[in-house]
Amino acid sequence: MRCRPGPRVVALRRVSPAAVDTLRAVTKQPPDAEQPGSSSAEAGRLLEHLAAELRRLQAQLGPAWGSLGDAGHRGAQEVARAALPAWRRLTRGEPRWPVSLAVLLMIGLQVRLPGELTPAGQWLLPAIELVVLVVLIVANPRRIDRRSPWLRGLGLALIGTASLANAWSVVLLIDGLVHGTTGDDPVPLLATGANIWITNVIIFALWYWELDRGGPAARSAGIDPHPDFLFPQMADTSGAFGDWEPQFTDYGYVAFTNAAAFSPTDTMPLSRWAKLAMMLQSAISLVTAALVIARAVNILK
């Protein structure tokens, strides 16, 4: 007597040939899999198609086979995690405290500037920046994972205001050095120059951090796959940095090395705005350091 197959077996036989091809493509191990030419975008599309087929199969098998869909979903997530690096996929937002500490340091440096280099007042701008920082911390107290246009605009306004104030201080310092009205004592002059130089590094680190791939919240969501800065970890094909993603400390390192070497070091700018920003930072750093050091050496006793 010949037994008829049950409904679950029939449902299994209904798996489309496309699903079989997708599964074979995902699980296939090509000989050149370790070469950097492997396509992560193609693997992502195959995984999405496979997940859709698993959901369709789960619907045909019924609720009793719900664990199959869960297992398939977990398996697809694991394969996607192995196929895409952390800076390309959805991750947790980066911690808030490093960038908050940097902004507080910048505010402290602005307060320490001499009065003749702060035409807007020694306390007005730092007070405004402090209020904006408090608002941003309240919105994202621990991790920066909340995407909001007004929060992003507020952060950009904070960086832009600090940039204009520091640029004006640089102009006033250079004007005083050229006309001989500033820099009679080498120690205060070197302290002022270092103050402006460090503030410039922090400001450009904030610009790089806020503009690269749409900002920290957009980077944690993995929205834009095209980076503006190519970090060495992104170019690694061994998989050793699969869980690495850039954070504010990395952008601070880029800003510092660019200001110290007057050119990119290990991190390359890819987009035009990134190249222009690094060029502007190098120019400000070069002029500030050259004039301040030259004047300080000239008046040393």
RAJOHU-V953368 format. One record per run of one state. SS is the DSSP state (a for helix, b for strand, c for the rest). FROM is the first residue (numbers start at 1). LEN is the number of residues. Records with the same first field share a line. If there is no record, write none. Layout:
# RAJOHU-V953368
SS: FROM-LEN ; FROM-LEN
This chain:
# RAJOHU-V953368
c: 1-6 ; 14-3 ; 28-12 ; 62-1 ; 84-2 ; 89-5 ; 96-1 ; 113-2 ; 118-6 ; 140-3 ; 145-4 ; 180-6 ; 215-1 ; 222-7 ; 231-1 ; 236-12 ; 262-6 ; 270-2 ; 300-2
a: 7-7 ; 17-11 ; 40-22 ; 63-21 ; 86-3 ; 97-16 ; 115-3 ; 124-16 ; 149-31 ; 186-29 ; 216-6 ; 232-4 ; 248-14 ; 272-28
b: 94-2 ; 143-2 ; 229-2 ; 268-2
